[in-house]
């Protein structure tokens, strides 16, 4: 192979990197960033600004891709010792560490570029959003509560999306961000339950390791109750209408279902709870919130 051909990214490598960062899981965080952006636009001048919305999308996907790549790189030795994660691309060699770092840095550049195009405040605050993304994978080495670090990282999405539109701080966005962070931190508690035996064996820290699977599931339940309360607070704070409340009712019902199918003695349906159910929450709630804003006068 010539040097020029070797310099061109191979399609198989690109697909492997996208599998590594689980690009499809952007569906969890993007809907809430859109809710924040569109609410800010509605309260500002009542119109959707598609250029800003595109840049918010690029920034969110770029930052999440960077975070996932860093997570996989930093955790590759832990992943190799866990039977569930031993098939991940950095463990098997489908993606090299060098390629993963290259992809991570490209994603970081994309994020910073999008932040710069949005407004100066977004660019100035961008490093603050990056820090917890890098700290999170190290968290399981020094605290039983790495899920809280993940929640903090995810809470920044809606806040940043609101800042992207208005260029100013909003406590309403903070309420929505807290709801998202606690929601994601809660289902990370559920997700971590499947690795409790391997984590104990290899000294990896988590809430399930510290308090057991039942304790983690009770913690997740409390997180999701609090998420519902915060979303209701956000609805009141922003004057949301009937369709938003209908979306919140769907979220509450899905939470009840999620916790009904995952039991301390039966984790067989955990992946359904983690992937399918939480994907439904993000998409269904966004559609209801969007419909509510349009009924209230948001102009396309």
C-alpha positions as CSV (number, residue, x, y, z in Angstrom):
1,X,0.0,0.0,0.0
2,X,1.3,3.4,-0.9
3,X,2.0,6.1,1.7
4,X,-0.8,8.3,0.3
5,X,-3.3,5.4,0.4
6,X,-2.3,4.6,4.0
7,X,-3.0,8.2,5.0
8,X,-6.6,7.9,3.8
9,X,-8.9,6.6,6.6
10,X,-10.2,3.2,5.6
11,X,-14.0,2.7,5.6
12,X,-13.7,-0.3,7.9
13,X,-11.7,1.6,10.4
14,X,-14.2,4.5,10.4
15,X,-17.1,2.1,11.0
16,X,-15.1,0.4,13.8
17,X,-14.5,3.8,15.5
18,X,-18.2,4.7,15.2
19,X,-19.0,1.3,16.9
20,X,-16.4,2.1,19.5
21,X,-18.1,5.4,20.5
22,X,-21.6,4.0,20.0
23,X,-22.6,7.0,17.9
24,X,-26.3,6.0,17.9
25,X,-26.5,6.6,21.6
26,X,-26.5,10.4,20.9
27,X,-30.3,9.9,21.0
28,X,-30.2,9.9,24.8
29,X,-28.8,13.5,25.2
30,X,-29.7,15.3,21.9
31,X,-33.5,15.5,22.5
32,X,-33.0,17.5,25.7
33,X,-30.5,19.8,24.1
34,X,-33.1,20.5,21.4
35,X,-35.8,21.1,24.0
36,X,-33.5,23.7,25.7
37,X,-32.6,25.3,22.4
38,X,-36.1,25.5,21.0
39,X,-37.5,26.8,24.3
40,X,-34.9,29.5,24.3
41,X,-35.8,30.4,20.7
42,X,-39.5,30.5,21.6
43,X,-38.9,32.8,24.5
44,X,-36.6,35.0,22.5
45,X,-38.3,35.8,19.2
46,X,-40.6,32.8,18.7
47,X,-38.7,31.5,15.6
48,X,-36.5,28.4,15.0
49,X,-33.0,29.4,13.9
50,X,-31.9,26.4,12.0
51,X,-28.3,27.4,11.7
52,X,-28.0,27.5,15.5
53,X,-29.8,24.2,15.9
54,X,-27.4,22.6,13.4
55,X,-24.4,24.0,15.4
56,X,-25.9,22.7,18.6
57,X,-26.2,19.3,17.0
58,X,-22.6,19.3,15.8
59,X,-21.3,20.5,19.2
60,X,-23.3,17.8,21.1
61,X,-22.3,14.9,18.9
62,X,-18.6,16.1,18.8
63,X,-18.4,16.4,22.6
64,X,-20.1,13.1,23.2
65,X,-17.9,11.3,20.6
66,X,-14.8,12.8,22.3
67,X,-16.1,11.6,25.7
68,X,-16.9,8.1,24.6
69,X,-13.5,7.7,22.8
70,X,-11.7,8.9,26.0
71,X,-13.8,6.5,28.1
72,X,-12.9,3.6,25.9
73,X,-9.2,4.5,25.8
74,X,-8.8,5.0,29.5
75,X,-10.8,1.9,30.4
76,X,-9.4,-0.5,27.8
77,X,-7.5,-2.5,30.4
78,X,-10.5,-2.8,32.7
79,X,-12.6,-3.8,29.6
80,X,-10.1,-6.5,28.7
81,X,-10.6,-8.1,32.2
82,X,-14.4,-8.1,32.0
83,X,-16.1,-10.8,29.9
84,X,-18.9,-8.5,28.9
85,X,-16.6,-5.9,27.5
86,X,-13.7,-8.0,26.3
87,X,-15.0,-7.8,22.7
88,X,-14.8,-4.0,22.5
89,X,-12.8,-2.6,19.6
90,X,-9.8,-1.4,21.6
91,X,-9.5,-4.7,23.3
92,X,-9.7,-6.8,20.2
93,X,-7.5,-4.5,18.1
94,X,-10.3,-3.5,15.6
95,X,-9.4,0.1,16.6
96,X,-5.9,1.0,17.6
97,X,-5.2,3.4,20.5
98,X,-3.6,5.8,18.1
99,X,-6.7,5.8,15.9
100,X,-8.9,6.2,18.9
101,X,-7.0,9.2,20.1
102,X,-7.0,10.7,16.6
103,X,-10.8,10.3,16.4
104,X,-11.2,11.8,19.9
105,X,-9.1,14.9,19.0
106,X,-10.9,15.4,15.7
107,X,-14.2,15.2,17.6
108,X,-12.9,17.7,20.2
109,X,-11.9,20.1,17.4
110,X,-15.3,19.8,15.9
111,X,-16.9,20.6,19.3
112,X,-14.7,23.6,19.9
113,X,-15.3,24.8,16.3
114,X,-19.0,24.6,16.7
115,X,-18.8,26.4,20.1
116,X,-16.8,29.2,18.5
117,X,-19.3,29.6,15.7
118,X,-22.2,29.8,18.2
119,X,-21.0,32.7,20.4
120,X,-17.9,33.8,22.4
121,X,-19.4,32.7,25.7
122,X,-19.9,29.1,24.4
123,X,-16.3,29.0,23.4
124,X,-15.1,30.4,26.7
125,X,-17.1,27.9,28.7
126,X,-16.3,24.9,26.4
127,X,-13.3,23.7,28.5
128,X,-15.6,23.4,31.5
129,X,-17.8,21.0,29.6
130,X,-14.7,18.9,28.5
131,X,-13.3,18.3,32.0
132,X,-15.9,16.0,33.5
133,X,-15.9,14.0,30.2
134,X,-12.3,13.1,30.9
135,X,-12.6,12.7,34.6
136,X,-15.6,10.3,34.5
137,X,-13.7,7.2,33.4
138,X,-11.1,7.8,36.1
139,X,-13.9,8.1,38.6
140,X,-14.4,4.4,39.1
141,X,-10.8,4.2,40.3
142,X,-11.2,6.6,43.3
143,X,-14.9,6.9,44.2
144,X,-17.9,4.6,44.4
145,X,-20.0,7.3,42.8
146,X,-18.6,7.8,39.2
147,X,-22.3,7.9,38.1
148,X,-22.5,11.3,39.7
149,X,-19.6,12.5,37.5
150,X,-21.4,11.2,34.4
151,X,-24.6,12.9,35.5
152,X,-22.7,16.2,35.9
153,X,-21.2,15.9,32.5
154,X,-24.6,15.2,30.9
155,X,-26.3,18.0,32.8
156,X,-24.2,20.5,30.9
157,X,-25.9,19.6,27.6
158,X,-29.2,21.6,28.0
159,X,-27.4,24.4,29.8
160,X,-24.9,24.7,26.9
161,X,-27.7,24.5,24.3
162,X,-29.5,27.4,26.0
163,X,-26.3,29.4,26.1
164,X,-25.8,28.7,22.4
165,X,-29.0,30.4,21.6
166,X,-29.1,33.3,24.0
167,X,-25.5,33.8,25.0
168,X,-26.7,34.3,28.6
169,X,-27.2,32.2,31.7
170,X,-30.6,30.7,32.5
171,X,-31.7,29.0,35.7
172,X,-34.5,27.3,33.7
173,X,-31.8,25.6,31.7
174,X,-30.1,24.5,34.9
175,X,-33.3,22.8,36.1
176,X,-33.6,20.9,32.8
177,X,-29.9,20.1,32.9
178,X,-30.2,18.7,36.4
179,X,-33.2,16.6,35.3
180,X,-31.1,15.1,32.4
181,X,-28.0,14.6,34.6
182,X,-29.9,12.8,37.3
183,X,-31.9,10.7,34.7
184,X,-28.7,9.5,33.0
185,X,-26.9,9.0,36.3
186,X,-29.8,6.9,37.5
187,X,-29.8,4.6,34.5
188,X,-26.0,4.3,34.7
189,X,-26.7,2.9,38.2
190,X,-28.9,0.2,36.5
191,X,-26.3,-0.4,33.8
192,X,-23.5,-0.9,36.3
193,X,-25.4,-3.7,38.0
194,X,-24.4,-6.2,35.3
195,X,-20.7,-5.8,36.1
196,X,-20.8,-6.0,39.9
197,X,-19.0,-9.3,40.2
198,X,-16.3,-8.4,37.7
199,X,-15.9,-5.0,39.3
200,X,-15.5,-6.4,42.8
201,X,-12.9,-8.9,41.5
202,X,-10.8,-6.3,39.8
203,X,-11.2,-3.4,42.3
204,X,-13.5,-1.2,40.1
205,X,-15.6,1.1,42.2
206,X,-19.4,1.8,41.8
207,X,-22.6,2.1,43.7
208,X,-23.5,-1.6,43.0
209,X,-20.1,-2.6,44.4
210,X,-20.6,-0.5,47.5
211,X,-24.2,-1.1,48.2
212,X,-25.1,-4.2,46.2
213,X,-27.5,-4.5,43.3
214,X,-30.6,-3.9,45.4
215,X,-29.1,-0.6,46.7
216,X,-28.2,0.5,43.3
217,X,-31.7,-0.1,41.9
218,X,-33.3,1.8,44.8
219,X,-30.9,4.6,44.1
220,X,-31.9,4.6,40.4
221,X,-35.5,4.6,41.4
222,X,-34.9,7.7,43.6
223,X,-33.0,9.4,40.8
224,X,-35.9,8.9,38.4
225,X,-38.5,10.2,40.8
226,X,-36.3,13.3,41.2
227,X,-36.0,13.6,37.5
228,X,-39.8,13.6,37.1
229,X,-40.0,16.3,39.8
230,X,-37.4,18.5,38.1
231,X,-39.1,18.2,34.7
232,X,-42.3,19.3,36.3
233,X,-40.5,22.3,37.9
234,X,-39.1,23.1,34.4
235,X,-42.6,23.0,32.9
236,X,-43.9,25.4,35.5
237,X,-40.8,27.7,35.2
238,X,-41.2,28.0,31.4
239,X,-45.0,28.1,31.2
240,X,-45.3,24.8,29.4
241,X,-48.6,23.7,28.1
242,X,-50.7,20.5,27.9
243,X,-48.6,18.6,25.4
244,X,-45.5,19.1,27.5
245,X,-47.3,17.7,30.6
246,X,-48.5,14.8,28.4
247,X,-44.9,14.1,27.6
248,X,-44.0,14.2,31.2
249,X,-46.8,11.6,31.9
250,X,-45.2,9.4,29.3
251,X,-41.8,9.7,30.9
252,X,-43.2,8.8,34.3
253,X,-45.0,5.8,32.9
254,X,-41.9,4.6,31.1
255,X,-39.9,5.0,34.3
256,X,-42.4,2.8,36.1
257,X,-42.1,0.2,33.4
258,X,-38.3,0.4,33.4
259,X,-38.1,-0.3,37.1
260,X,-40.6,-3.1,36.8
261,X,-38.5,-5.2,34.4
262,X,-35.2,-5.0,36.2
263,X,-35.0,-6.8,39.5
264,X,-32.1,-7.5,41.9
265,X,-32.4,-11.2,41.2
266,X,-33.2,-10.9,37.4
267,X,-31.1,-8.6,35.2
268,X,-32.0,-10.4,32.0
269,X,-33.9,-7.5,30.6
270,X,-31.4,-4.9,31.6
271,X,-30.4,-4.0,28.1
272,X,-34.0,-3.4,27.2
273,X,-34.3,-1.0,30.1
274,X,-31.1,0.7,29.3
275,X,-31.2,1.1,25.5
276,X,-34.8,0.8,24.3
277,X,-36.6,2.4,27.2
278,X,-34.3,5.3,27.6
279,X,-34.3,5.9,23.9
280,X,-38.1,6.0,24.0
281,X,-38.0,8.6,26.8
282,X,-35.8,10.9,24.9
283,X,-37.6,10.8,21.6
284,X,-41.2,10.7,23.0
285,X,-40.5,13.6,25.4
286,X,-38.9,15.7,22.7
287,X,-41.8,15.2,20.3
288,X,-44.3,16.2,23.0
289,X,-42.2,19.3,24.0
290,X,-41.8,20.3,20.4
291,X,-45.6,20.0,19.7
292,X,-46.2,22.0,22.8
293,X,-43.9,24.8,21.7
294,X,-45.5,24.9,18.2
295,X,-49.0,25.0,19.6
296,X,-47.9,27.9,21.8
297,X,-46.6,29.8,18.8
298,X,-43.1,28.6,17.9
299,X,-42.6,29.5,14.2
300,X,-40.7,27.2,11.8
